[in-house]
Amino acid sequence: MKRRSVVAVRHVAFEDLGLLAGVLDAAGWDIAYCEAATDDLGHRSIANADLVIVLGGPIGVGDAHAFPFLTREIALIEHRLARHKPTLGICLGAQLMAAALGAPVFAGPQKEIGWGSLALTREGHRSPLAPLAEAGTQVLHWHGDTFDLPRGAKRLAFNELYENQAFSFGRCGLGLQFHLEADARELEEWYVGHSVELGVARIDVAALRQAGIARHPDAARVAGAVFGSWLDGLFPQERPGRRMSVHEAQAAHPA
């Protein structure tokens, strides 16, 4: 069976796939990184990859005048979603996905940095995000911008501060405002790289670190459950001794 390819579009070196890399590696995916600021976002290896994951970063959609590559990212996402190619946006990636779908992106009511819970909509409970509804489950929030729900999208999650924490677009588009991929060990690099932001927001790094360590086992389990379920829905595995049905083949390779 041909190995599937995933390209992660990265904005800063320390915000990578984190926990999701292990899920992909265990499933036999070929993983490659694309540096958003310097690589050719229009290259066919990215545009035609089996899966593209657009990661987070310290800039926003409104910064395109200073960082023109953001406009190229929006075009990449628009290209893929129009062709039903699986695309996941995380934090900044979700905001870029919303922009690609024509929704406004703007500053939220306040910075949201830290571990917290989410509420799922009815559609969210029926989606791969269902494990997030388990009692005590928390995710890492680290953003200040938000967006309106794109036309044609389904709202999957929200909390008391932000109405749109996750959405789906068709079968192949998923936007997560929060960091499902956050890994306690790799977050040490975030604390350094985002030290100015944390200082301005008066975030206690020691407390944030301890929360990350405490949440890590559950975060790893939930990330595997959510992301694994989403991938299984997009790319049904052929079980030994059993051939894919026509329906499964069409679902795995939509026109």
C-alpha positions in Angstrom: 0.0 0.0 0.0 1.3 3.4 -1.0 2.4 5.5 2.0 0.4 8.6 2.5 2.0 12.1 2.7 1.4 14.9 5.2 2.9 18.3 4.9 2.9 20.5 8.0 3.0 24.2 7.3 5.1 25.7 10.1 5.5 29.4 11.1 8.1 29.1 13.9 10.4 26.1 14.4 9.2 25.3 17.9 5.5 25.1 17.0 5.5 21.7 15.2 3.2 18.7 15.1 3.9 17.7 18.6 1.7 14.9 19.8 0.2 14.5 16.3 3.6 13.4 14.9 3.4 10.2 16.9 -0.1 9.4 15.7 0.9 9.9 12.0 4.2 8.0 12.4 2.4 5.0 14.0 -0.1 5.0 11.1 2.8 4.9 8.6 2.5 8.4 7.1 5.4 10.2 5.4 5.8 13.6 7.3 7.4 16.7 5.8 7.6 20.3 7.1 7.1 23.4 4.9 8.4 26.7 6.3 5.6 29.1 5.6 7.8 32.2 5.4 10.4 30.9 3.0 9.2 27.8 1.1 7.1 27.7 -2.1 3.6 27.3 -0.8 2.3 26.8 -4.4 4.5 23.7 -5.0 2.6 20.6 -6.1 4.0 18.5 -3.3 2.1 20.7 -0.9 -1.0 21.5 -2.9 -1.5 17.8 -3.7 -0.4 16.2 -0.5 -2.8 13.7 1.1 -3.1 15.9 4.1 -1.9 19.4 4.9 -1.8 20.7 8.5 -1.4 24.4 9.0 0.1 25.1 12.4 0.0 28.0 14.8 2.3 31.0 15.2 2.7 34.4 16.8 1.3 36.5 13.9 -2.3 37.0 12.7 -4.3 37.1 9.5 -4.3 40.9 9.8 -0.5 41.0 9.5 -0.4 40.1 5.8 0.9 43.5 4.9 4.0 42.7 6.9 4.1 39.0 6.1 2.8 38.5 2.5 3.2 34.8 2.7 0.0 34.7 4.8 -1.9 35.6 1.6 -0.3 32.6 -0.1 -1.3 30.4 2.7 -4.9 31.5 2.4 -4.7 30.7 -1.3 -3.3 27.3 -0.6 -6.0 26.4 1.9 -8.7 27.8 -0.5 -7.3 25.6 -3.3 -7.3 22.5 -1.2 -10.8 22.9 0.3 -12.3 23.7 -3.1 -10.9 20.3 -4.2 -12.0 18.4 -1.1 -8.4 17.7 0.0 -8.0 17.0 3.7 -6.8 20.1 5.5 -6.4 20.8 9.3 -5.8 24.3 10.7 -4.6 24.7 14.2 -4.9 28.2 16.0 -3.4 30.5 13.3 -4.1 27.7 10.9 -7.8 27.7 11.8 -7.9 31.5 11.4 -6.3 31.3 8.0 -8.9 28.6 7.1 -11.7 30.9 8.2 -10.3 33.7 6.1 -9.9 31.3 3.1 -13.6 30.5 3.5 -14.5 34.2 3.4 -15.1 34.8 7.2 -13.7 37.9 9.0 -10.8 37.3 11.5 -10.4 39.8 14.3 -9.1 40.4 17.8 -10.9 38.6 20.5 -12.2 40.0 23.8 -9.0 39.0 25.6 -6.0 36.8 25.4 -6.8 33.2 26.2 -3.6 31.4 27.3 -3.7 28.3 29.5 -5.4 25.0 29.9 -9.2 24.9 30.0 -12.3 23.0 29.0 -14.5 23.2 26.0 -18.2 22.7 25.3 -19.2 20.8 22.2 -22.2 21.6 20.0 -24.6 18.8 18.9 -22.5 18.5 15.7 -19.3 18.4 17.9 -20.6 15.5 19.9 -21.2 13.6 16.6 -17.7 14.5 15.3 -14.2 13.2 16.0 -14.0 15.8 18.7 -16.4 13.8 20.9 -13.6 12.7 23.3 -13.2 16.4 24.4 -16.6 16.1 26.1 -15.2 13.6 28.7 -15.3 14.9 32.2 -12.1 16.7 33.2 -10.7 17.0 29.7 -8.8 20.2 29.0 -6.9 21.6 26.0 -4.3 24.3 25.7 -5.6 27.7 24.6 -3.0 30.2 23.3 -4.5 32.9 21.1 -5.9 36.4 21.0 -7.7 36.4 17.7 -10.9 34.8 16.6 -13.2 34.6 13.6 -16.8 34.4 12.6 -18.1 30.9 11.6 -17.5 30.6 7.8 -20.6 30.1 5.7 -21.2 26.5 5.1 -19.1 25.4 8.1 -20.4 23.6 11.2 -19.5 24.9 14.6 -18.1 22.1 16.8 -16.9 23.7 20.0 -17.0 26.8 22.1 -16.4 28.2 25.6 -17.4 31.2 27.7 -14.8 33.5 26.0 -14.9 32.4 22.4 -17.9 31.3 20.4 -16.0 29.5 17.7 -13.3 27.2 19.1 -13.6 24.5 16.4 -15.4 24.0 13.1 -15.6 21.6 10.2 -16.1 22.4 6.5 -17.4 19.5 4.5 -15.7 16.2 5.2 -12.1 17.4 4.6 -11.7 20.7 6.5 -11.2 21.0 10.2 -10.2 24.1 12.1 -9.2 24.0 15.8 -8.6 27.3 17.6 -6.9 25.4 20.5 -3.7 23.3 20.5 -4.6 19.6 20.5 -1.0 18.9 19.6 0.6 20.4 22.7 3.3 18.2 24.2 4.5 19.0 27.7 8.2 18.6 26.9 8.1 20.6 23.7 6.1 23.4 25.4 9.4 24.3 27.1 10.4 25.9 23.8 7.1 27.8 23.6 7.7 29.3 27.0 11.0 30.7 25.8 9.9 31.7 22.3 6.8 33.4 23.6 8.3 34.9 26.7 7.5 38.5 25.7 3.9 37.6 25.1 3.6 35.7 28.3 5.2 38.6 30.2 2.8 41.2 28.7 -0.2 39.0 29.5 1.2 38.4 33.0 1.1 34.6 32.7 2.9 32.7 35.4 5.2 30.4 33.4 5.9 28.1 36.3 2.1 27.6 36.8 1.6 27.1 33.1 4.4 24.5 33.0 3.0 22.6 35.9 -0.4 22.5 34.3 1.1 21.2 31.1 3.0 18.4 32.9 -0.2 17.4 34.9 -2.3 17.4 31.7 0.2 15.6 29.5 -1.0 12.0 29.9 -4.6 12.9 29.2 -3.7 15.3 26.5 -1.7 12.6 24.6 -4.6 10.2 24.9 -7.2 12.7 23.7 -5.0 13.9 20.8 -4.6 10.3 19.6 -8.3 9.6 19.9 -9.5 12.8 18.2 -6.9 13.0 15.5 -7.0 9.2 14.9 -10.8 9.3 14.5 -10.6 12.2 12.0 -8.0 10.4 10.0 -9.9 7.1 10.0 -13.0 8.9 8.7 -11.0 10.4 5.8 -8.8 7.5 5.0 -10.6 4.2 5.9 -8.0 1.4 6.4 -8.3 -1.8 4.4 -8.5 -4.6 6.9 -6.6 -7.9 6.2 -8.7 -10.3 4.2 -11.2 -7.6 3.3 -11.4 -5.3 0.3 -12.7 -1.8 0.5 -16.3 -1.3 -0.5 -17.1 1.2 -3.3 -18.5 3.6 -0.7 -15.3 3.5 1.3 -13.1 4.0 -1.7 -15.2 7.0 -2.8 -15.0 8.4 0.8 -11.2 7.9 0.9 -10.7 9.6 -2.5 -13.5 12.2 -3.0 -13.8 13.8 -6.5 
